[in-house]
Amino acid sequence: MSETTIDRVAIRLPGSDPDLARRLAQLVAERLAGSLTLGAGEAALERLQIELPEVRGEDVDALATRIADRIMGGLVEAGK
């Protein structure tokens, strides 16, 4: 397994307050921390951009999970 490093994650969340944005960033980082290893093959990405549709009424925990899942999916695709 190769180690994966993410230098920076920028999240744009229109209409949110700074405290919510910080909480979301922390939750995404926690979800990624335990799963940042890939199998054989190496990938280097300059940038991975994802977009997620709004889910009305979604709580911050569920949104953090969706973001982390999409990031991991992009990393796995790049490693193929």
mmCIF file of the N, C-alpha and C atoms, coordinates in Angstrom:
data_MODEL
# 
_entry.id   MODEL 
# 
loop_
_atom_site.group_PDB 
_atom_site.id 
_atom_site.type_symbol 
_atom_site.label_atom_id 
_atom_site.label_alt_id 
_atom_site.label_comp_id 
_atom_site.label_asym_id 
_atom_site.label_entity_id 
_atom_site.label_seq_id 
_atom_site.pdbx_PDB_ins_code 
_atom_site.Cartn_x 
_atom_site.Cartn_y 
_atom_site.Cartn_z 
_atom_site.occupancy 
_atom_site.B_iso_or_equiv 
_atom_site.pdbx_formal_charge 
_atom_site.auth_seq_id 
_atom_site.auth_comp_id 
_atom_site.auth_asym_id 
_atom_site.auth_atom_id 
_atom_site.pdbx_PDB_model_num 
ATOM 1   N N  . MET A 1 1  ? 0.839   -1.179 0.000   1.00 0.00 ? 1  MET A N  1 
ATOM 2   C CA . MET A 1 1  ? 0.000   0.000  0.000   1.00 0.00 ? 1  MET A CA 1 
ATOM 3   C C  . MET A 1 1  ? 0.880   1.236  0.000   1.00 0.00 ? 1  MET A C  1 
ATOM 4   N N  . SER A 1 2  ? 0.428   2.230  -0.732  1.00 0.00 ? 2  SER A N  1 
ATOM 5   C CA . SER A 1 2  ? 1.164   3.477  -0.737  1.00 0.00 ? 2  SER A CA 1 
ATOM 6   C C  . SER A 1 2  ? 0.414   4.510  0.090   1.00 0.00 ? 2  SER A C  1 
ATOM 7   N N  . GLU A 1 3  ? 1.153   5.386  0.688   1.00 0.00 ? 3  GLU A N  1 
ATOM 8   C CA . GLU A 1 3  ? 0.561   6.424  1.523   1.00 0.00 ? 3  GLU A CA 1 
ATOM 9   C C  . GLU A 1 3  ? 0.062   7.562  0.648   1.00 0.00 ? 3  GLU A C  1 
ATOM 10  N N  . THR A 1 4  ? -1.047  8.115  1.015   1.00 0.00 ? 4  THR A N  1 
ATOM 11  C CA . THR A 1 4  ? -1.624  9.233  0.297   1.00 0.00 ? 4  THR A CA 1 
ATOM 12  C C  . THR A 1 4  ? -1.585  10.460 1.179   1.00 0.00 ? 4  THR A C  1 
ATOM 13  N N  . THR A 1 5  ? -1.178  11.568 0.611   1.00 0.00 ? 5  THR A N  1 
ATOM 14  C CA . THR A 1 5  ? -1.125  12.821 1.349   1.00 0.00 ? 5  THR A CA 1 
ATOM 15  C C  . THR A 1 5  ? -1.990  13.847 0.649   1.00 0.00 ? 5  THR A C  1 
ATOM 16  N N  . ILE A 1 6  ? -2.788  14.537 1.402   1.00 0.00 ? 6  ILE A N  1 
ATOM 17  C CA . ILE A 1 6  ? -3.576  15.644 0.877   1.00 0.00 ? 6  ILE A CA 1 
ATOM 18  C C  . ILE A 1 6  ? -3.020  16.907 1.511   1.00 0.00 ? 6  ILE A C  1 
ATOM 19  N N  . ASP A 1 7  ? -2.546  17.810 0.653   1.00 0.00 ? 7  ASP A N  1 
ATOM 20  C CA . ASP A 1 7  ? -1.957  19.040 1.172   1.00 0.00 ? 7  ASP A CA 1 
ATOM 21  C C  . ASP A 1 7  ? -3.008  20.057 1.621   1.00 0.00 ? 7  ASP A C  1 
ATOM 22  N N  . ARG A 1 8  ? -4.096  20.126 0.863   1.00 0.00 ? 8  ARG A N  1 
ATOM 23  C CA . ARG A 1 8  ? -5.093  21.137 1.193   1.00 0.00 ? 8  ARG A CA 1 
ATOM 24  C C  . ARG A 1 8  ? -6.452  20.719 0.650   1.00 0.00 ? 8  ARG A C  1 
ATOM 25  N N  . VAL A 1 9  ? -7.467  20.977 1.430   1.00 0.00 ? 9  VAL A N  1 
ATOM 26  C CA . VAL A 1 9  ? -8.845  20.779 0.995   1.00 0.00 ? 9  VAL A CA 1 
ATOM 27  C C  . VAL A 1 9  ? -9.550  22.116 1.153   1.00 0.00 ? 9  VAL A C  1 
ATOM 28  N N  . ALA A 1 10 ? -10.119 22.597 0.075   1.00 0.00 ? 10 ALA A N  1 
ATOM 29  C CA . ALA A 1 10 ? -10.889 23.850 0.111   1.00 0.00 ? 10 ALA A CA 1 
ATOM 30  C C  . ALA A 1 10 ? -12.343 23.499 -0.154  1.00 0.00 ? 10 ALA A C  1 
ATOM 31  N N  . ILE A 1 11 ? -13.202 23.928 0.736   1.00 0.00 ? 11 ILE A N  1 
ATOM 32  C CA . ILE A 1 11 ? -14.626 23.650 0.609   1.00 0.00 ? 11 ILE A CA 1 
ATOM 33  C C  . ILE A 1 11 ? -15.369 24.972 0.502   1.00 0.00 ? 11 ILE A C  1 
ATOM 34  N N  . ARG A 1 12 ? -16.173 25.075 -0.543  1.00 0.00 ? 12 ARG A N  1 
ATOM 35  C CA . ARG A 1 12 ? -17.041 26.252 -0.688  1.00 0.00 ? 12 ARG A CA 1 
ATOM 36  C C  . ARG A 1 12 ? -18.448 25.818 -0.321  1.00 0.00 ? 12 ARG A C  1 
ATOM 37  N N  . LEU A 1 13 ? -19.001 26.485 0.636   1.00 0.00 ? 13 LEU A N  1 
ATOM 38  C CA . LEU A 1 13 ? -20.340 26.166 1.108   1.00 0.00 ? 13 LEU A CA 1 
ATOM 39  C C  . LEU A 1 13 ? -21.119 27.473 1.199   1.00 0.00 ? 13 LEU A C  1 
ATOM 40  N N  . PRO A 1 14 ? -21.702 27.891 0.082   1.00 0.00 ? 14 PRO A N  1 
ATOM 41  C CA . PRO A 1 14 ? -22.405 29.176 0.052   1.00 0.00 ? 14 PRO A CA 1 
ATOM 42  C C  . PRO A 1 14 ? -23.474 29.269 1.144   1.00 0.00 ? 14 PRO A C  1 
ATOM 43  N N  . GLY A 1 15 ? -23.502 30.423 1.792   1.00 0.00 ? 15 GLY A N  1 
ATOM 44  C CA . GLY A 1 15 ? -24.537 30.681 2.790   1.00 0.00 ? 15 GLY A CA 1 
ATOM 45  C C  . GLY A 1 15 ? -24.297 30.088 4.156   1.00 0.00 ? 15 GLY A C  1 
ATOM 46  N N  . SER A 1 16 ? -23.140 29.481 4.382   1.00 0.00 ? 16 SER A N  1 
ATOM 47  C CA . SER A 1 16 ? -22.888 28.896 5.707   1.00 0.00 ? 16 SER A CA 1 
ATOM 48  C C  . SER A 1 16 ? -22.101 29.868 6.575   1.00 0.00 ? 16 SER A C  1 
ATOM 49  N N  . ASP A 1 17 ? -22.217 29.680 7.867   1.00 0.00 ? 17 ASP A N  1 
ATOM 50  C CA . ASP A 1 17 ? -21.448 30.527 8.779   1.00 0.00 ? 17 ASP A CA 1 
ATOM 51  C C  . ASP A 1 17 ? -20.068 29.911 9.001   1.00 0.00 ? 17 ASP A C  1 
ATOM 52  N N  . PRO A 1 18 ? -19.093 30.721 9.413   1.00 0.00 ? 18 PRO A N  1 
ATOM 53  C CA . PRO A 1 18 ? -17.714 30.235 9.582   1.00 0.00 ? 18 PRO A CA 1 
ATOM 54  C C  . PRO A 1 18 ? -17.581 29.069 10.556  1.00 0.00 ? 18 PRO A C  1 
ATOM 55  N N  . ASP A 1 19 ? -18.370 29.045 11.612  1.00 0.00 ? 19 ASP A N  1 
ATOM 56  C CA . ASP A 1 19 ? -18.285 27.945 12.572  1.00 0.00 ? 19 ASP A CA 1 
ATOM 57  C C  . ASP A 1 19 ? -18.721 26.627 11.941  1.00 0.00 ? 19 ASP A C  1 
ATOM 58  N N  . LEU A 1 20 ? -19.775 26.670 11.155  1.00 0.00 ? 20 LEU A N  1 
ATOM 59  C CA . LEU A 1 20 ? -20.241 25.468 10.466  1.00 0.00 ? 20 LEU A CA 1 
ATOM 60  C C  . LEU A 1 20 ? -19.201 24.995 9.454   1.00 0.00 ? 20 LEU A C  1 
ATOM 61  N N  . ALA A 1 21 ? -18.601 25.926 8.727   1.00 0.00 ? 21 ALA A N  1 
ATOM 62  C CA . ALA A 1 21 ? -17.575 25.572 7.738   1.00 0.00 ? 21 ALA A CA 1 
ATOM 63  C C  . ALA A 1 21 ? -16.368 24.916 8.414   1.00 0.00 ? 21 ALA A C  1 
ATOM 64  N N  . ARG A 1 22 ? -15.935 25.437 9.548   1.00 0.00 ? 22 ARG A N  1 
ATOM 65  C CA . ARG A 1 22 ? -14.816 24.843 10.290  1.00 0.00 ? 22 ARG A CA 1 
ATOM 66  C C  . ARG A 1 22 ? -15.177 23.439 10.776  1.00 0.00 ? 22 ARG A C  1 
ATOM 67  N N  . ARG A 1 23 ? -16.379 23.283 11.279  1.00 0.00 ? 23 ARG A N  1 
ATOM 68  C CA . ARG A 1 23 ? -16.835 21.967 11.758  1.00 0.00 ? 23 ARG A CA 1 
ATOM 69  C C  . ARG A 1 23 ? -16.870 20.969 10.603  1.00 0.00 ? 23 ARG A C  1 
ATOM 70  N N  . LEU A 1 24 ? -17.375 21.401 9.459   1.00 0.00 ? 24 LEU A N  1 
ATOM 71  C CA . LEU A 1 24 ? -17.431 20.535 8.290   1.00 0.00 ? 24 LEU A CA 1 
ATOM 72  C C  . LEU A 1 24 ? -16.027 20.113 7.866   1.00 0.00 ? 24 LEU A C  1 
ATOM 73  N N  . ALA A 1 25 ? -15.103 21.059 7.810   1.00 0.00 ? 25 ALA A N  1 
ATOM 74  C CA . ALA A 1 25 ? -13.727 20.743 7.423   1.00 0.00 ? 25 ALA A CA 1 
ATOM 75  C C  . ALA A 1 25 ? -13.105 19.739 8.389   1.00 0.00 ? 25 ALA A C  1 
ATOM 76  N N  . GLN A 1 26 ? -13.352 19.900 9.675   1.00 0.00 ? 26 GLN A N  1 
ATOM 77  C CA . GLN A 1 26 ? -12.813 18.977 10.680  1.00 0.00 ? 26 GLN A CA 1 
ATOM 78  C C  . GLN A 1 26 ? -13.392 17.584 10.480  1.00 0.00 ? 26 GLN A C  1 
ATOM 79  N N  . LEU A 1 27 ? -14.680 17.494 10.247  1.00 0.00 ? 27 LEU A N  1 
ATOM 80  C CA . LEU A 1 27 ? -15.321 16.191 10.057  1.00 0.00 ? 27 LEU A CA 1 
ATOM 81  C C  . LEU A 1 27 ? -14.819 15.495 8.790   1.00 0.00 ? 27 LEU A C  1 
ATOM 82  N N  . VAL A 1 28 ? -14.634 16.249 7.708   1.00 0.00 ? 28 VAL A N  1 
ATOM 83  C CA . VAL A 1 28 ? -14.102 15.660 6.478   1.00 0.00 ? 28 VAL A CA 1 
ATOM 84  C C  . VAL A 1 28 ? -12.694 15.117 6.729   1.00 0.00 ? 28 VAL A C  1 
ATOM 85  N N  . ALA A 1 29 ? -11.863 15.893 7.401   1.00 0.00 ? 29 ALA A N  1 
ATOM 86  C CA . ALA A 1 29 ? -10.496 15.456 7.704   1.00 0.00 ? 29 ALA A CA 1 
ATOM 87  C C  . ALA A 1 29 ? -10.508 14.179 8.547   1.00 0.00 ? 29 ALA A C  1 
ATOM 88  N N  . GLU A 1 30 ? -11.385 14.102 9.527   1.00 0.00 ? 30 GLU A N  1 
ATOM 89  C CA . GLU A 1 30 ? -11.475 12.899 10.368  1.00 0.00 ? 30 GLU A CA 1 
ATOM 90  C C  . GLU A 1 30 ? -11.871 11.682 9.541   1.00 0.00 ? 30 GLU A C  1 
ATOM 91  N N  . ARG A 1 31 ? -12.781 11.863 8.613   1.00 0.00 ? 31 ARG A N  1 
ATOM 92  C CA . ARG A 1 31 ? -13.225 10.738 7.797   1.00 0.00 ? 31 ARG A CA 1 
ATOM 93  C C  . ARG A 1 31 ? -12.147 10.277 6.818   1.00 0.00 ? 31 ARG A C  1 
ATOM 94  N N  . LEU A 1 32 ? -11.357 11.207 6.342   1.00 0.00 ? 32 LEU A N  1 
ATOM 95  C CA . LEU A 1 32 ? -10.279 10.856 5.409   1.00 0.00 ? 32 LEU A CA 1 
ATOM 96  C C  . LEU A 1 32 ? -9.076  10.253 6.114   1.00 0.00 ? 32 LEU A C  1 
ATOM 97  N N  . ALA A 1 33 ? -8.825  10.635 7.345   1.00 0.00 ? 33 ALA A N  1 
ATOM 98  C CA . ALA A 1 33 ? -7.612  10.235 8.062   1.00 0.00 ? 33 ALA A CA 1 
ATOM 99  C C  . ALA A 1 33 ? -7.444  8.726  8.142   1.00 0.00 ? 33 ALA A C  1 
ATOM 100 N N  . GLY A 1 34 ? -8.505  7.997  8.350   1.00 0.00 ? 34 GLY A N  1 
ATOM 101 C CA . GLY A 1 34 ? -8.389  6.556  8.514   1.00 0.00 ? 34 GLY A CA 1 
ATOM 102 C C  . GLY A 1 34 ? -8.329  5.787  7.206   1.00 0.00 ? 34 GLY A C  1 
ATOM 103 N N  . SER A 1 35 ? -8.529  6.450  6.081   1.00 0.00 ? 35 SER A N  1 
ATOM 104 C CA . SER A 1 35 ? -8.636  5.710  4.825   1.00 0.00 ? 35 SER A CA 1 
ATOM 105 C C  . SER A 1 35 ? -7.723  6.227  3.722   1.00 0.00 ? 35 SER A C  1 
ATOM 106 N N  . LEU A 1 36 ? -6.680  6.912  4.085   1.00 0.00 ? 36 LEU A N  1 
ATOM 107 C CA . LEU A 1 36 ? -5.795  7.492  3.070   1.00 0.00 ? 36 LEU A CA 1 
ATOM 108 C C  . LEU A 1 36 ? -4.676  6.564  2.648   1.00 0.00 ? 36 LEU A C  1 
ATOM 109 N N  . THR A 1 37 ? -5.022  5.365  2.243   1.00 0.00 ? 37 THR A N  1 
ATOM 110 C CA . THR A 1 37 ? -4.057  4.460  1.644   1.00 0.00 ? 37 THR A CA 1 
ATOM 111 C C  . THR A 1 37 ? -4.673  3.895  0.375   1.00 0.00 ? 37 THR A C  1 
ATOM 112 N N  . LEU A 1 38 ? -3.865  3.683  -0.611  1.00 0.00 ? 38 LEU A N  1 
ATOM 113 C CA . LEU A 1 38 ? -4.308  3.114  -1.868  1.00 0.00 ? 38 LEU A CA 1 
ATOM 114 C C  . LEU A 1 38 ? -3.531  1.843  -2.137  1.00 0.00 ? 38 LEU A C  1 
ATOM 115 N N  . GLY A 1 39 ? -4.045  1.009  -2.976  1.00 0.00 ? 39 GLY A N  1 
ATOM 116 C CA . GLY A 1 39 ? -3.362  -0.212 -3.352  1.00 0.00 ? 39 GLY A CA 1 
ATOM 117 C C  . GLY A 1 39 ? -2.213  0.073  -4.294  1.00 0.00 ? 39 GLY A C  1 
ATOM 118 N N  . ALA A 1 40 ? -1.816  -0.948 -5.044  1.00 0.00 ? 40 ALA A N  1 
ATOM 119 C CA . ALA A 1 40 ? -0.692  -0.826 -5.977  1.00 0.00 ? 40 ALA A CA 1 
ATOM 120 C C  . ALA A 1 40 ? -0.944  0.288  -6.974  1.00 0.00 ? 40 ALA A C  1 
ATOM 121 N N  . GLY A 1 41 ? 0.138   0.917  -7.404  1.00 0.00 ? 41 GLY A N  1 
ATOM 122 C CA . GLY A 1 41 ? 0.023   2.031  -8.341  1.00 0.00 ? 41 GLY A CA 1 
ATOM 123 C C  . GLY A 1 41 ? 0.100   3.336  -7.582  1.00 0.00 ? 41 GLY A C  1 
ATOM 124 N N  . GLU A 1 42 ? 0.617   4.322  -8.228  1.00 0.00 ? 42 GLU A N  1 
ATOM 125 C CA . GLU A 1 42 ? 0.734   5.619  -7.585  1.00 0.00 ? 42 GLU A CA 1 
ATOM 126 C C  . GLU A 1 42 ? 0.051   6.658  -8.441  1.00 0.00 ? 42 GLU A C  1 
ATOM 127 N N  . ALA A 1 43 ? -0.443  7.657  -7.798  1.00 0.00 ? 43 ALA A N  1 
ATOM 128 C CA . ALA A 1 43 ? -1.088  8.741  -8.526  1.00 0.00 ? 43 ALA A CA 1 
ATOM 129 C C  . ALA A 1 43 ? -0.703  10.061 -7.885  1.00 0.00 ? 43 ALA A C  1 
ATOM 130 N N  . ALA A 1 44 ? -0.507  11.028 -8.704  1.00 0.00 ? 44 ALA A N  1 
ATOM 131 C CA . ALA A 1 44 ? -0.266  12.376 -8.221  1.00 0.00 ? 44 ALA A CA 1 
ATOM 132 C C  . ALA A 1 44 ? -1.291  13.260 -8.913  1.00 0.00 ? 44 ALA A C  1 
ATOM 133 N N  . LEU A 1 45 ? -2.044  13.952 -8.134  1.00 0.00 ? 45 LEU A N  1 
ATOM 134 C CA . LEU A 1 45 ? -3.051  14.850 -8.678  1.00 0.00 ? 45 LEU A CA 1 
ATOM 135 C C  . LEU A 1 45 ? -2.692  16.277 -8.304  1.00 0.00 ? 45 LEU A C  1 
ATOM 136 N N  . GLU A 1 46 ? -2.663  17.134 -9.277  1.00 0.00 ? 46 GLU A N  1 
ATOM 137 C CA . GLU A 1 46 ? -2.468  18.554 -8.993  1.00 0.00 ? 46 GLU A CA 1 
ATOM 138 C C  . GLU A 1 46 ? -3.706  19.098 -8.294  1.00 0.00 ? 46 GLU A C  1 
ATOM 139 N N  . ARG A 1 47 ? -4.859  18.630 -8.773  1.00 0.00 ? 47 ARG A N  1 
ATOM 140 C CA . ARG A 1 47 ? -6.110  19.127 -8.222  1.00 0.00 ? 47 ARG A CA 1 
ATOM 141 C C  . ARG A 1 47 ? -7.208  18.106 -8.464  1.00 0.00 ? 47 ARG A C  1 
ATOM 142 N N  . LEU A 1 48 ? -8.042  17.933 -7.483  1.00 0.00 ? 48 LEU A N  1 
ATOM 143 C CA . LEU A 1 48 ? -9.227  17.099 -7.601  1.00 0.00 ? 48 LEU A CA 1 
ATOM 144 C C  . LEU A 1 48 ? -10.407 17.980 -7.227  1.00 0.00 ? 48 LEU A C  1 
ATOM 145 N N  . GLN A 1 49 ? -11.260 18.211 -8.176  1.00 0.00 ? 49 GLN A N  1 
ATOM 146 C CA . GLN A 1 49 ? -12.424 19.062 -7.924  1.00 0.00 ? 49 GLN A CA 1 
ATOM 147 C C  . GLN A 1 49 ? -13.675 18.200 -7.959  1.00 0.00 ? 49 GLN A C  1 
ATOM 148 N N  . ILE A 1 50 ? -14.484 18.342 -6.930  1.00 0.00 ? 50 ILE A N  1 
ATOM 149 C CA . ILE A 1 50 ? -15.741 17.604 -6.883  1.00 0.00 ? 50 ILE A CA 1 
ATOM 150 C C  . ILE A 1 50 ? -16.879 18.588 -6.651  1.00 0.00 ? 50 ILE A C  1 
ATOM 151 N N  . GLU A 1 51 ? -18.039 18.223 -7.093  1.00 0.00 ? 51 GLU A N  1 
ATOM 152 C CA . GLU A 1 51 ? -19.240 18.996 -6.816  1.00 0.00 ? 51 GLU A CA 1 
ATOM 153 C C  . GLU A 1 51 ? -20.297 18.038 -6.310  1.00 0.00 ? 51 GLU A C  1 
ATOM 154 N N  . LEU A 1 52 ? -21.018 18.465 -5.303  1.00 0.00 ? 52 LEU A N  1 
ATOM 155 C CA . LEU A 1 52 ? -22.081 17.649 -4.752  1.00 0.00 ? 52 LEU A CA 1 
ATOM 156 C C  . LEU A 1 52 ? -23.382 18.435 -4.807  1.00 0.00 ? 52 LEU A C  1 
ATOM 157 N N  . PRO A 1 53 ? -24.451 17.778 -5.196  1.00 0.00 ? 53 PRO A N  1 
ATOM 158 C CA . PRO A 1 53 ? -25.737 18.467 -5.183  1.00 0.00 ? 53 PRO A CA 1 
ATOM 159 C C  . PRO A 1 53 ? -26.199 18.702 -3.744  1.00 0.00 ? 53 PRO A C  1 
ATOM 160 N N  . GLU A 1 54 ? -26.934 19.751 -3.566  1.00 0.00 ? 54 GLU A N  1 
ATOM 161 C CA . GLU A 1 54 ? -27.480 20.052 -2.253  1.00 0.00 ? 54 GLU A CA 1 
ATOM 162 C C  . GLU A 1 54 ? -28.537 19.017 -1.889  1.00 0.00 ? 54 GLU A C  1 
ATOM 163 N N  . VAL A 1 55 ? -28.513 18.592 -0.652  1.00 0.00 ? 55 VAL A N  1 
ATOM 164 C CA . VAL A 1 55 ? -29.553 17.722 -0.118  1.00 0.00 ? 55 VAL A CA 1 
ATOM 165 C C  . VAL A 1 55 ? -30.213 18.508 1.012   1.00 0.00 ? 55 VAL A C  1 
ATOM 166 N N  . ARG A 1 56 ? -31.386 19.002 0.738   1.00 0.00 ? 56 ARG A N  1 
ATOM 167 C CA . ARG A 1 56 ? -32.081 19.824 1.741   1.00 0.00 ? 56 ARG A CA 1 
ATOM 168 C C  . ARG A 1 56 ? -32.258 19.065 3.045   1.00 0.00 ? 56 ARG A C  1 
ATOM 169 N N  . GLY A 1 57 ? -31.955 19.747 4.142   1.00 0.00 ? 57 GLY A N  1 
ATOM 170 C CA . GLY A 1 57 ? -32.113 19.162 5.460   1.00 0.00 ? 57 GLY A CA 1 
ATOM 171 C C  . GLY A 1 57 ? -30.979 18.238 5.888   1.00 0.00 ? 57 GLY A C  1 
ATOM 172 N N  . GLU A 1 58 ? -29.968 18.087 5.046   1.00 0.00 ? 58 GLU A N  1 
ATOM 173 C CA . GLU A 1 58 ? -28.840 17.211 5.373   1.00 0.00 ? 58 GLU A CA 1 
ATOM 174 C C  . GLU A 1 58 ? -28.031 17.818 6.511   1.00 0.00 ? 58 GLU A C  1 
ATOM 175 N N  . ASP A 1 59 ? -27.678 17.003 7.490   1.00 0.00 ? 59 ASP A N  1 
ATOM 176 C CA . ASP A 1 59 ? -26.863 17.524 8.589   1.00 0.00 ? 59 ASP A CA 1 
ATOM 177 C C  . ASP A 1 59 ? -25.388 17.518 8.212   1.00 0.00 ? 59 ASP A C  1 
ATOM 178 N N  . VAL A 1 60 ? -24.593 18.201 9.001   1.00 0.00 ? 60 VAL A N  1 
ATOM 179 C CA . VAL A 1 60 ? -23.178 18.389 8.692   1.00 0.00 ? 60 VAL A CA 1 
ATOM 180 C C  . VAL A 1 60 ? -22.418 17.055 8.687   1.00 0.00 ? 60 VAL A C  1 
ATOM 181 N N  . ASP A 1 61 ? -22.817 16.124 9.528   1.00 0.00 ? 61 ASP A N  1 
ATOM 182 C CA . ASP A 1 61 ? -22.148 14.818 9.556   1.00 0.00 ? 61 ASP A CA 1 
ATOM 183 C C  . ASP A 1 61 ? -22.352 14.054 8.247   1.00 0.00 ? 61 ASP A C  1 
ATOM 184 N N  . ALA A 1 62 ? -23.571 14.053 7.763   1.00 0.00 ? 62 ALA A N  1 
ATOM 185 C CA . ALA A 1 62 ? -23.866 13.355 6.503   1.00 0.00 ? 62 ALA A CA 1 
ATOM 186 C C  . ALA A 1 62 ? -23.153 14.025 5.332   1.00 0.00 ? 62 ALA A C  1 
ATOM 187 N N  . LEU A 1 63 ? -23.121 15.350 5.321   1.00 0.00 ? 63 LEU A N  1 
ATOM 188 C CA . LEU A 1 63 ? -22.424 16.076 4.255   1.00 0.00 ? 63 LEU A CA 1 
ATOM 189 C C  . LEU A 1 63 ? -20.932 15.771 4.290   1.00 0.00 ? 63 LEU A C  1 
ATOM 190 N N  . ALA A 1 64 ? -20.340 15.738 5.473   1.00 0.00 ? 64 ALA A N  1 
ATOM 191 C CA . ALA A 1 64 ? -18.911 15.415 5.595   1.00 0.00 ? 64 ALA A CA 1 
ATOM 192 C C  . ALA A 1 64 ? -18.621 14.025 5.050   1.00 0.00 ? 64 ALA A C  1 
ATOM 193 N N  . THR A 1 65 ? -19.497 13.080 5.315   1.00 0.00 ? 65 THR A N  1 
ATOM 194 C CA . THR A 1 65 ? -19.318 11.724 4.808   1.00 0.00 ? 65 THR A CA 1 
ATOM 195 C C  . THR A 1 65 ? -19.411 11.707 3.289   1.00 0.00 ? 65 THR A C  1 
ATOM 196 N N  . ARG A 1 66 ? -20.368 12.410 2.717   1.00 0.00 ? 66 ARG A N  1 
ATOM 197 C CA . ARG A 1 66 ? -20.489 12.464 1.250   1.00 0.00 ? 66 ARG A CA 1 
ATOM 198 C C  . ARG A 1 66 ? -19.254 13.084 0.612   1.00 0.00 ? 66 ARG A C  1 
ATOM 199 N N  . ILE A 1 67 ? -18.731 14.149 1.215   1.00 0.00 ? 67 ILE A N  1 
ATOM 200 C CA . ILE A 1 67 ? -17.534 14.806 0.673   1.00 0.00 ? 67 ILE A CA 1 
ATOM 201 C C  . ILE A 1 67 ? -16.344 13.857 0.734   1.00 0.00 ? 67 ILE A C  1 
ATOM 202 N N  . ALA A 1 68 ? -16.120 13.240 1.885   1.00 0.00 ? 68 ALA A N  1 
ATOM 203 C CA . ALA A 1 68 ? -14.984 12.322 2.045   1.00 0.00 ? 68 ALA A CA 1 
ATOM 204 C C  . ALA A 1 68 ? -15.098 11.142 1.085   1.00 0.00 ? 68 ALA A C  1 
ATOM 205 N N  . ASP A 1 69 ? -16.298 10.605 0.931   1.00 0.00 ? 69 ASP A N  1 
ATOM 206 C CA . ASP A 1 69 ? -16.494 9.479  0.007   1.00 0.00 ? 69 ASP A CA 1 
ATOM 207 C C  . ASP A 1 69 ? -16.160 9.882  -1.424  1.00 0.00 ? 69 ASP A C  1 
ATOM 208 N N  . ARG A 1 70 ? -16.574 11.066 -1.820  1.00 0.00 ? 70 ARG A N  1 
ATOM 209 C CA . ARG A 1 70 ? -16.309 11.524 -3.188  1.00 0.00 ? 70 ARG A CA 1 
ATOM 210 C C  . ARG A 1 70 ? -14.818 11.776 -3.395  1.00 0.00 ? 70 ARG A C  1 
ATOM 211 N N  . ILE A 1 71 ? -14.133 12.328 -2.390  1.00 0.00 ? 71 ILE A N  1 
ATOM 212 C CA . ILE A 1 71 ? -12.684 12.533 -2.487  1.00 0.00 ? 71 ILE A CA 1 
ATOM 213 C C  . ILE A 1 71 ? -11.978 11.192 -2.637  1.00 0.00 ? 71 ILE A C  1 
ATOM 214 N N  . MET A 1 72 ? -12.339 10.227 -1.802  1.00 0.00 ? 72 MET A N  1 
ATOM 215 C CA . MET A 1 72 ? -11.702 8.910  -1.886  1.00 0.00 ? 72 MET A CA 1 
ATOM 216 C C  . MET A 1 72 ? -11.981 8.257  -3.232  1.00 0.00 ? 72 MET A C  1 
ATOM 217 N N  . GLY A 1 73 ? -13.184 8.414  -3.742  1.00 0.00 ? 73 GLY A N  1 
ATOM 218 C CA . GLY A 1 73 ? -13.513 7.871  -5.057  1.00 0.00 ? 73 GLY A CA 1 
ATOM 219 C C  . GLY A 1 73 ? -12.647 8.474  -6.135  1.00 0.00 ? 73 GLY A C  1 
ATOM 220 N N  . GLY A 1 74 ? -12.404 9.772  -6.065  1.00 0.00 ? 74 GLY A N  1 
ATOM 221 C CA . GLY A 1 74 ? -11.533 10.442 -7.043  1.00 0.00 ? 74 GLY A CA 1 
ATOM 222 C C  . GLY A 1 74 ? -10.093 9.975  -6.945  1.00 0.00 ? 74 GLY A C  1 
ATOM 223 N N  . LEU A 1 75 ? -9.631  9.732  -5.735  1.00 0.00 ? 75 LEU A N  1 
ATOM 224 C CA . LEU A 1 75 ? -8.266  9.253  -5.550  1.00 0.00 ? 75 LEU A CA 1 
ATOM 225 C C  . LEU A 1 75 ? -8.106  7.830  -6.077  1.00 0.00 ? 75 LEU A C  1 
ATOM 226 N N  . VAL A 1 76 ? -9.092  6.999  -5.833  1.00 0.00 ? 76 VAL A N  1 
ATOM 227 C CA . VAL A 1 76 ? -9.029  5.626  -6.322  1.00 0.00 ? 76 VAL A CA 1 
ATOM 228 C C  . VAL A 1 76 ? -9.035  5.610  -7.847  1.00 0.00 ? 76 VAL A C  1 
ATOM 229 N N  . GLU A 1 77 ? -9.874  6.416  -8.460  1.00 0.00 ? 77 GLU A N  1 
ATOM 230 C CA . GLU A 1 77 ? -9.920  6.495  -9.924  1.00 0.00 ? 77 GLU A CA 1 
ATOM 231 C C  . GLU A 1 77 ? -8.568  6.944  -10.486 1.00 0.00 ? 77 GLU A C  1 
ATOM 232 N N  . ALA A 1 78 ? -7.937  7.906  -9.840  1.00 0.00 ? 78 ALA A N  1 
ATOM 233 C CA . ALA A 1 78 ? -6.654  8.419  -10.307 1.00 0.00 ? 78 ALA A CA 1 
ATOM 234 C C  . ALA A 1 78 ? -5.551  7.372  -10.166 1.00 0.00 ? 78 ALA A C  1 
ATOM 235 N N  . GLY A 1 79 ? -5.696  6.471  -9.179  1.00 0.00 ? 79 GLY A N  1 
ATOM 236 C CA . GLY A 1 79 ? -4.680  5.462  -8.934  1.00 0.00 ? 79 GLY A CA 1 
ATOM 237 C C  . GLY A 1 79 ? -4.747  4.257  -9.855  1.00 0.00 ? 79 GLY A C  1 
ATOM 238 N N  . LYS A 1 80 ? -5.775  4.168  -10.676 1.00 0.00 ? 80 LYS A N  1 
ATOM 239 C CA . LYS A 1 80 ? -5.934  3.014  -11.578 1.00 0.00 ? 80 LYS A CA 1 
ATOM 240 C C  . LYS A 1 80 ? -5.002  3.100  -12.742 1.00 0.00 ? 80 LYS A C  1 
# 
